[in-house]
Amino acid sequence: MNLRKSLSNGNRTRSAVIFVLGLSLAVTARAQSSGTIDQLFAFTCISGVRNDTCPQGARPDIILQASDGNFYGAAQVTHEGVSDPQGGTLFKLTVSGEFTKLFTFTQGSSGFLNGNNPASGFVEANDGFLYGITFNGGKQNAGVLFRISKTGTGFKVLHNFCSSASCADGSIPNGLLLGQDGNLYGTTQEGGSSVSPCPSSGCGTIFRFEPTTRAFAVLHRLTAVADGLQPSGMIQAANGNFYGVSQGLDVNSFNEDIFQFTLAGQFTVQFKSALFDAGISGLTQGANGNLYGAFESIAGRTAGDINFFEVSTEGTGFVAFAPFTSLVGTTTVPSLFLASDGNLWDTNFTNSTAPMGSVFSINPQNGAVLDLCFRRHQRYLAGGWRNSGRRWQFRGDDGTWRHDLRREQRVRRRHGVDSGCGPACTGACYYPA
C-alpha cells in the first residue's frame, strides 16, 4: 500500500478529528494563554465483521482554505481494519464545522478507475477548480490526476499515470503544487526511467499539467546516480525555480539530495547530506530565502535522531539543528510553514507503541524549539532538554496523532487534521509557559 506513511492497522482507532488550534503566535500571548483546541468535525467508522466502514472517510490529510473561505480536503481511505485499506473521500468543511462529502472513490468491476487513496491535499487553480492526485487507482492502478468543483460536481480524471510504455510518464504521484505561471507541477515516486541503477519500477519524475489546455508533460525523469530517485516535497521558490528532495545513491549507501529544477529543464543536485540520512519532509522557504526541512539518521549511534536543517538555494551554508532524540517512532514530518511570528511551525505523528502527536515551532535562526507537545513534556533550548510548563490535553474525541498542519495566507489561525484517535485514545500535549 502506498499511503503516505499512514497509521499502522495495529494501532488503528475508529475516529479522526479535524481541529483548529486557537493559539496566538505572539510570544506574550503564548505566555499568558493555555490555548484551546476546537473540534470542527469527527470522522467515524462503523465496525463490521471483517473491517470497519468509514462512509465519510478516514485518515484525513492536509486541508486547504479556498478562495470561497471554506476548507477542502481528502480522507485517504473508506475502509479500515484490512491489510490494504482502499477508497477515500473528498470533502468540504465550513468554518462553523458543517461537513459535506463531495466525492467517494469507489471500486467497480474494473477496479478504482477514478482513483484510489487520495494523496496530500487539494490545489486550487486559477480557474477556481480543485485539483488533486491519488496514490493508486486509475486504468493502470498507478494513480491519477483529477479535478473537481467546489460543489462536488464535474469530477474528472485528467491523467492516468503509467499510461506510457514502461510507465515513462511516472507512477504513484506524491505531490502537486500551483506554479507561478498558473500551471500545476508535481512529482511521482516511481516511473520514468527504469535503466539501471534505477529499479524496474522507475526512479520517479517531475511533471507539469496545464489546466487551460489539459496538456500533460514529463519535464524530467530521474536516473538515480546523477540525480537520485523518488523525488518529493517539491516547492517553487521566490526565484521561480523548483526545489525538492530525493533519495541519493552512493557507492556504499544512500543519502538525501536537495535538488533544484528550472523551467528550462535543468536538474541540479544542490546539496547531498551525509550517508544514512533519509529525508522525511518536504522543503519550505523561509523569510530569509533559505530552505528548511528534516531528515532522519537511520544508522549508527545517531539512528532515530531527527534533525531539522537550513540550507541556501545554492546548496551552501548547510546547518543541521540539534536533533529531536525524543520523537521515537516518528514516521514523517510534513513540510514546515512560515507563520506570522517568523517561526517555522509543524506537526508530526508516530507509529510507536504509545502513539502521540507533536505540535511545535522552530526558531529559523538557531533551531531552538519554541513549542513542542508530546507525551514526555520536554522542550529543547540551547542548553538542552528542559521540562516545560503548561499543557494541552488531547483526550477522547479530541484525538491524537497530529498528522499535518497548514497555514493559509488569509488565515492566521493554524488549521490541521488529526488522522486518528477516538474514545479509546488518550494523550497530552505540552508546551512551555
C-alpha positions in Angstrom: 0.0 0.0 0.0 1.3 3.4 -0.9 -0.5 5.6 1.6 1.8 8.4 2.8 3.3 6.6 5.8 0.0 6.5 7.5 -1.0 4.7 10.7 -0.5 1.0 11.1 -3.5 -1.2 11.4 -2.2 -2.5 14.7 -2.6 1.0 16.2 -5.8 2.0 14.4 -8.7 3.8 16.0 -12.2 4.5 15.0 -12.4 8.2 14.6 -10.4 11.0 13.2 -10.6 14.7 14.0 -10.2 17.9 12.2 -9.2 20.6 14.6 -8.3 24.3 14.9 -5.6 25.4 17.1 -6.5 28.8 18.5 -3.1 29.8 19.9 -1.8 33.3 19.2 1.6 33.3 17.6 2.7 36.3 19.7 5.2 35.3 22.3 3.4 37.4 25.0 0.0 35.8 24.2 1.6 32.4 24.2 3.0 33.0 27.7 -0.4 34.1 29.0 -2.8 31.7 27.4 -3.2 28.0 27.8 -4.5 27.7 24.2 -7.6 25.8 23.1 -8.4 23.1 20.5 -11.7 23.4 18.8 -13.0 20.2 17.2 -14.8 21.1 14.0 -15.7 17.6 12.8 -15.0 13.9 13.7 -14.7 11.2 11.1 -16.3 8.0 12.4 -16.2 4.4 11.3 -18.8 1.6 11.6 -17.4 -1.6 13.0 -18.1 -4.7 10.8 -17.3 -8.4 10.9 -14.3 -8.2 8.6 -13.5 -4.5 8.6 -14.6 -1.0 9.6 -16.6 1.0 7.1 -16.0 4.8 7.1 -18.7 6.4 5.0 -17.3 9.9 5.4 -13.7 8.7 5.0 -10.8 8.2 7.4 -7.2 9.4 7.8 -7.9 13.0 6.6 -4.9 14.8 5.3 -4.0 18.4 4.6 -6.9 20.8 4.3 -6.9 23.9 2.1 -8.8 27.1 2.7 -10.0 28.0 -0.8 -11.0 31.4 -2.2 -14.6 31.0 -1.0 -13.4 30.8 2.6 -14.3 27.1 3.1 -11.9 24.3 3.8 -11.4 21.4 1.4 -9.6 18.2 1.9 -9.2 14.4 1.3 -9.6 11.4 3.6 -7.3 8.7 2.4 -9.5 5.6 2.9 -13.1 4.5 3.4 -12.3 1.0 4.9 -10.1 0.2 7.9 -9.1 -3.0 9.6 -7.8 -4.6 6.4 -4.3 -5.3 5.2 -4.8 -2.9 2.2 -7.2 0.0 3.0 -8.9 1.3 0.0 -11.1 4.1 -1.2 -11.1 7.6 0.2 -13.3 10.7 0.1 -13.2 14.4 -0.8 -14.9 16.8 1.4 -15.8 20.4 2.2 -15.9 21.9 5.7 -17.1 25.4 6.7 -15.5 27.4 9.5 -18.5 26.5 11.7 -17.9 22.8 11.2 -20.5 21.9 8.6 -19.3 18.9 6.7 -20.2 18.0 3.1 -18.9 14.9 1.4 -18.1 15.9 -2.2 -16.9 12.6 -3.7 -16.2 9.0 -2.8 -13.6 6.9 -4.5 -15.3 3.6 -5.2 -14.4 0.3 -6.8 -16.1 -1.0 -9.9 -15.8 -4.2 -11.9 -12.5 -2.9 -13.4 -11.1 -1.5 -10.2 -10.8 2.1 -8.8 -10.9 3.8 -12.2 -11.5 7.2 -10.7 -8.5 6.8 -8.4 -7.8 5.2 -5.0 -6.3 6.6 -1.8 -6.1 10.4 -2.5 -2.7 11.8 -1.7 -1.9 15.0 0.1 -4.3 18.0 -0.2 -6.1 20.0 -2.9 -4.6 22.7 -5.1 -6.9 25.5 -6.2 -6.0 26.6 -9.7 -6.7 30.0 -11.3 -9.9 28.6 -12.9 -11.4 28.0 -9.5 -11.4 24.2 -9.7 -9.8 22.0 -7.1 -7.1 19.6 -8.4 -5.6 16.6 -6.7 -3.9 13.2 -7.1 -4.3 9.7 -5.8 -1.5 7.3 -5.0 -3.3 4.3 -6.6 -6.2 3.5 -8.9 -6.9 4.6 -12.4 -6.6 2.5 -15.5 -3.1 1.2 -14.6 -3.6 1.3 -10.8 -0.7 3.8 -10.7 -2.6 6.9 -9.6 -4.5 9.7 -11.3 -4.6 13.5 -11.5 -8.2 14.7 -11.1 -10.3 17.8 -11.0 -13.5 18.6 -9.1 -15.6 21.8 -8.5 -16.2 23.2 -5.0 -19.7 22.0 -5.2 -18.6 18.4 -5.8 -19.7 18.3 -9.4 -17.7 17.8 -12.6 -15.3 15.2 -11.2 -12.9 14.3 -14.0 -9.8 12.2 -14.3 -7.3 14.3 -16.2 -4.4 11.9 -16.4 -3.9 8.2 -15.7 -0.3 7.7 -14.6 1.7 4.8 -16.2 -0.2 5.4 -19.4 3.0 5.4 -21.4 5.2 2.4 -22.2 7.2 1.3 -19.1 5.4 4.0 -17.1 7.6 6.7 -18.7 5.0 9.3 -17.6 5.5 8.3 -14.0 3.6 6.3 -11.4 2.4 6.8 -7.8 2.2 10.6 -7.8 3.1 12.0 -4.4 3.0 15.8 -4.7 1.2 18.7 -6.5 1.6 22.4 -6.4 0.3 25.5 -8.3 3.1 27.2 -10.2 3.6 30.9 -10.5 2.6 30.6 -14.2 -0.8 29.1 -13.3 0.2 25.6 -14.3 0.3 22.6 -12.0 3.6 20.8 -11.2 4.2 17.6 -9.3 6.4 14.6 -8.7 5.9 10.8 -8.9 7.6 8.4 -6.6 8.2 5.8 -9.4 8.0 5.5 -13.2 10.1 7.5 -15.6 13.5 5.8 -16.3 14.0 2.2 -15.3 17.5 2.0 -16.7 20.0 0.6 -14.2 20.7 1.6 -11.5 17.1 2.7 -11.3 14.8 -0.1 -10.1 12.5 -1.8 -12.5 9.7 0.4 -11.1 11.5 3.6 -12.1 13.2 6.4 -10.3 10.4 8.9 -10.4 9.5 12.0 -12.4 8.7 15.7 -12.4 5.6 16.6 -14.4 3.5 19.6 -15.5 -0.2 19.9 -16.2 -1.7 22.9 -18.0 -5.3 23.5 -16.8 -6.2 25.7 -19.8 -5.1 23.2 -22.4 -5.1 20.0 -20.3 -1.7 19.2 -21.7 0.4 16.8 -19.6 4.2 16.7 -19.9 7.0 14.9 -18.1 9.7 17.6 -17.5 12.4 15.3 -16.0 13.0 11.6 -15.4 15.4 10.9 -12.5 18.2 8.5 -13.2 19.4 7.5 -9.6 23.2 8.2 -9.7 23.2 11.7 -11.1 20.0 13.0 -9.5 18.7 10.4 -7.0 15.3 8.8 -7.1 11.8 9.1 -5.5 11.5 12.9 -5.6 9.1 14.5 -3.2 8.3 17.6 -1.2 8.8 20.0 -4.1 8.1 23.7 -3.8 8.6 26.7 -6.1 10.8 29.3 -4.5 10.6 33.1 -4.9 13.3 32.9 -7.6 11.0 30.8 -9.8 13.0 27.6 -9.5 11.7 24.4 -8.0 13.3 22.7 -5.1 12.7 19.3 -3.6 14.3 16.2 -2.0 15.2 12.9 -3.5 17.0 9.8 -2.2 20.5 10.0 -3.4 22.6 7.0 -4.2 26.2 6.4 -3.2 28.6 3.6 -3.9 28.1 2.1 -0.5 24.8 3.5 0.7 22.3 6.4 0.2 21.7 9.9 1.4 19.3 12.8 1.0 19.7 15.0 -2.0 18.3 18.5 -2.2 17.7 19.4 -5.9 16.9 22.5 -8.0 14.8 22.2 -11.1 14.4 25.1 -13.5 11.6 25.8 -16.0 14.2 25.4 -18.7 14.5 21.7 -17.7 17.8 21.9 -15.8 18.0 19.5 -12.8 20.9 20.1 -10.4 21.6 18.4 -7.0 22.4 21.4 -4.8 23.3 19.5 -1.7 24.0 16.0 -0.5 23.5 15.1 3.1 25.8 12.6 5.0 25.4 8.9 4.4 22.5 7.2 6.1 20.4 10.4 6.3 16.9 9.9 4.9 14.7 12.9 4.1 11.3 12.7 5.9 9.8 16.0 5.0 9.4 18.4 2.1 11.0 21.8 1.8 9.9 25.2 2.9 11.4 28.6 2.1 11.9 30.9 5.0 11.7 34.7 5.1 15.5 34.8 4.6 15.2 32.9 1.3 16.8 29.7 2.7 15.3 26.2 2.5 14.2 24.3 5.6 13.4 20.6 6.0 14.0 17.5 8.1 15.9 14.3 7.8 16.3 11.2 10.0 19.5 9.3 10.8 18.9 5.6 10.3 22.2 4.0 11.2 25.0 4.3 13.7 24.9 5.9 17.1 22.5 8.6 15.9 19.9 6.2 14.4 16.4 7.6 15.0 17.5 11.2 15.5 15.5 13.7 13.6 17.3 16.9 12.5 15.7 20.0 11.0 18.1 21.8 8.7 18.7 25.0 6.9 20.4 25.4 3.5 20.6 28.1 0.9 19.0 27.6 -2.5 22.6 27.4 -3.9 23.3 24.5 -1.6 25.6 26.4 0.7 25.5 27.2 4.4 24.0 23.9 5.4 23.2 23.8 9.1 21.7 20.8 10.9 19.9 21.9 14.0 20.1 20.0 17.3 18.4 16.6 16.9 15.0 15.5 18.3 16.1 12.4 20.0 12.8 12.1 21.9 10.4 11.8 18.9 10.8 8.0 18.8 8.6 6.3 16.3 8.1 9.3 14.1 7.4 8.2 10.6 7.0 11.5 8.8 7.2 15.3 9.3 5.1 17.3 6.9 6.7 20.4 5.4 7.2 23.3 7.8 5.4 26.5 7.2 6.4 30.1 8.0 4.0 31.7 10.4 3.3 35.4 11.2 5.6 35.2 14.2 8.6 34.5 11.9 8.9 30.9 13.3 8.5 27.6 11.4 5.6 25.5 12.6 4.9 21.9 12.0 3.4 18.6 13.4 4.3 15.0 13.3 2.7 11.7 14.2 4.2 8.4 15.3 3.8 4.7 14.7 5.2 3.8 18.1 3.6 1.5 20.7 2.3 4.6 22.5 1.3 6.8 19.5 1.2 10.5 20.1 1.5 13.6 18.0 3.5 16.8 18.3 2.8 20.4 17.5 5.9 22.6 17.6 7.6 25.7 16.3 11.3 26.3 15.4 13.3 29.4 15.5 14.8 29.5 12.0 17.8 31.4 13.2 19.2 28.9 15.7 16.9 25.9 15.5 15.6 26.3 19.1 12.3 24.5 19.6 9.9 27.1 21.0 6.8 24.9 21.4 6.7 21.1 21.5 4.0 18.8 22.6 4.4 15.1 23.0 4.0 12.5 25.8 7.2 13.4 27.6 6.8 17.1 28.3 10.2 18.5 27.4 11.5 21.1 25.0 14.9 21.7 23.5 16.6 25.0 24.0 20.2 26.0 23.5 21.2 24.4 26.8 19.5 21.1 26.1 16.2 19.4 27.0 14.2 21.0 29.7 10.8 20.4 31.3 8.1 22.6 30.1 5.1 24.1 32.0 1.5 24.2 30.8 -0.1 21.5 28.6 -2.9 20.8 26.2 -4.9 17.6 26.9 -5.8 15.5 23.8 -8.4 13.1 25.1 -11.3 11.1 23.7 -12.7 12.6 20.6 -10.1 15.4 20.6 -7.8 12.7 19.2 -4.1 12.2 18.9 -1.6 11.6 16.2 -1.3 15.1 14.8 -0.9 14.4 11.1 -0.4 17.7 9.4 -0.8 21.5 9.9 -1.3 24.1 7.2 -1.4 27.9 7.4 -3.2 29.6 4.6 -2.2 33.2 3.8 -5.6 34.6 4.6 -5.9 32.9 8.0 -3.7 33.5 11.0 -5.1 30.6 13.0 -3.4 27.3 12.3 -5.6 24.6 10.8 -4.8 21.0 10.7 -6.1 17.4 10.6 -5.8 14.5 13.0 -5.5 11.2 11.3 -6.6 9.2 14.4 -7.9 8.6 17.8 -11.4 8.3 19.1 -12.7 7.4 22.6 -10.2 4.7 23.2 -7.2 7.1 22.9 -5.7 9.5 25.5 -2.7 11.8 25.1 -1.3 15.0 26.3 0.5 17.9 24.5 2.8 20.1 26.4 4.2 23.5 25.6 6.3 26.0 27.6 4.9 28.9 29.5 
